[in-house]
Amino acid sequence: MAGPIETFLSDLRAPIERDPAARGWLDVVLSYPGFHALTAYRVTHRLWLMGVPLLPRWLSHVARFLTGIEIHPGATIGQRVFIDHGMGVVMGETAEVGDGCTIYQGVTLGGTSLAHTKRHPTLGKNVTVGASAVVLGAIVVGDNARVGSGSVVVRDVPANATVVGIPAHVVAQDGKPVRAVPDRPQVEMPDPNADALNHLQRRLEQLEARLAQVERENGEETWSWVI
């Protein structure tokens, strides 16, 4: 298990390695709220494991106020995790985030149960969770998986898969597209606009035919009168 210095350095290197906007370690230390939130979490998590009452939660509340990122001190977060931008990120008490994960702004790792058990998601190694995605329940997102922005994940995600949608479904596996199979039969619903346009088209054709007939009849009558 890595010590506090190694963990601090891995948190510092993650944005430098994965964010082209990072201009070095001083830039990260001074202006990256994701790094600030993780550093505060490392302290509160140790206090939580030591059984210190109230203080870990209060410090995490202060960190949320300063960074806009809410990480429960009971959560488990690995090495080289990068929280990019981070505003609105929420990680619940029993959430687990593996080494090398990347989490964008607005992501929620939430629970779906009121029981005092494992109720938050587990992210494997090198998982990427897009902006505003919601991952709910005691589910597992496999290693190297990717969750699309705005998706709602409520079931396990295989390793090396890409999921999108509400609820999220697999669209790629091991880098290859996956043909979506609907969960239920798809019903073709009538399109009232298309029906109206078709009716107008048929009516126009009828009027054009009638106009041509009237023009022919008028032409024949005029020619007969001249003769």
N, C-alpha and C positions, 0 to 999 in steps of 0.2 A: 504494500500500500504506500502510495506516494506521501511524502511529508508535506507540511504546509508551504515550505519554500518552493518545492517542485510544483505543487498545485497552483500556487500564485503565478509562477512563471508560465505554466501551461495556459492558464487563463489569459495571461498577457500576450502570449504568442498567437493564440487563436485568431483574434481580429486582424493582426498583422498579416497572417498567412492567408486569410480568406476574404478580406475586405480591401479592394483596390484603393479605396479612399483613405485608408490608414496611412499616416505619414511617419510611422515609427512608434516606439514604445511610449515616448512622452505624450504624443497625441492621444494614444489610447488611455493612458493614465489620467489625463486631464479632461477628456471630452467624450468618453464612451460610457454611457449609462449602463449598458449590458455588463461591462467589466466591473463597474462600481457595484452593481447589484450582486454579481457573483462573489465579489470580495466580501461584501457584507454577509452574504449567505454562508460563506465558509466559516465566519465567526459565529453566527447564530446557530449553525448546525452543530458545531462543537459544543456550544452551551446546551443545546437541546439534548445531545447524547449524554451529557453530564448530568442531566436532570435538573438543571437550574430553572426555577419557576419564573414565569412572567417575563423575565428579561429577554429571552430569545424572541418571543412574539412582539414585544415592544420595539426591539431593535429592527426587526423585519418590517414593522409598520413605519418606522422612521425611514428605512431604506426605500420603501414603496413611495413615501411622500417625496423623497429626493430624486428618485429615478423613474417613477411611473411603472416599475416592475415589481410584481408581488410574488415572492417565493416563500412558501411556508418553510420554517426552519427544520421541519421533519422530513422534507423531501430529500431524495438522494440524487446527487448530480456528480457525474464523472469528470474526467480530465478533458482538456481541450474543447470545452463547450463554448460556443459563440452565440450570444444573444445580440442580433443585429437590430439597431435602433431601439427596439424593446418596449416602447410605450404600450401599455395595456397587456403585457404578458402576465399570465397567472399560472402558477404551478401549485397544485394542492399538496396536502400533507404526505400522502403516500405515493406521490408521483416519483418515478425513477427515470433519469435521463442518462443514457450511456455515453461513453467516451466519444468525442469528436462530433457531437450533434450540433446542428445549426438551427436556431429558432428565430423566426422573424417576428416583427411587431404584431401585437394583437392576438397572439396564440394563447389558447386556454388548454391546459391539461387538467381537466375537471373530473369530478366524481358524479356518480349517479345513485349513490346509496347513502343512507344516514347511519349505517352500521359502523362500528369502530373496528373496521377490518381494512384490508387492502381494497381501495375503491377508486384509485386514480391510475392513469395509464403508465405503462413501462415502455420507454423508447430504447431500442437496441443501440448498437454502436453506429456512428456516422449517419444518423437519421437527419433528414432535412424536413422541417415543418414550415410551410409557407405562411405568408401574412394572413392574419385573421382566421386561421384554421382552428377548429375545435376538436379536441380528442377527448372522448368521454368514457369513463368507466375503467374497470380493472382489465383492460385489454393490453395486448402486446403488439407493438409496431416493430417488425423485424429489422435486423441490421441492414444498413444501406438503403432503407426505404425512403421514399419521397412522398410527402403529403402536399397536395396542391393548395394554393391560396384559397381561402374561403370554404374549404371542405369541412364536412362534419363526419368524423370517424367514430363509429360506434361498434365496430367489429375488428378482430385481429387483422393485422396487415402482414402478408408474407415478407420475408427478407427479399431485398433487391426488387421490390415492387414499387410502382407509382400509382397512387390513388387520387382520385378527384371526385367532386360532386357532393350532393346532399341526398341520401347518405353516401359516403365515399365508396367508390368501387374501383377495382383494379383496371387500369388502362394500359399498363405496360409491365412486363415481367422480364427481368434480366436484360433490360434494354430493348426488348422487342414488343411491339404493340399487341394488345390483347383485344380480340373482338368481344364487345360487350354482349352479354346474353341477358335479356330482360327477365326480371323476377316474375313477371306476370304477363299474360297476353296483351299485346298492344291493340287497341281498338281505333279504327279509323273513324274519326268524328267528322260530320259534315261541315263544310266551310260555307257559311251563308254569303259571304262576299263573292266567292267564286261562283256560287249558284246564281246570284244576281247578275254578275257580269255575263255569264253564259246566256241567261235569259235576254239581256239587252242585246247581245250579239245576234241571237236568233231573230229578235224583233227587228233589228236593223236590216238584216238580210231580207226579211219579208217585205219591209217598206221599200227597199231598193228595187226588189223585183216588181212590186206593184207600181212604182213610179215609172219603171221602164215600160211596163205594159201600157200605162196611160199615155206615155209619150208616143208609143207606136200607134195606138188607136187615134190619137189626135192628128198624127202625121198622115194617116191614111184618109181621115175625113177631110182634111185640108186639101189633099191632092185630088180627091174625088170632086170637090166643089170647083176647083180650078178647071178641071177637064169639062 
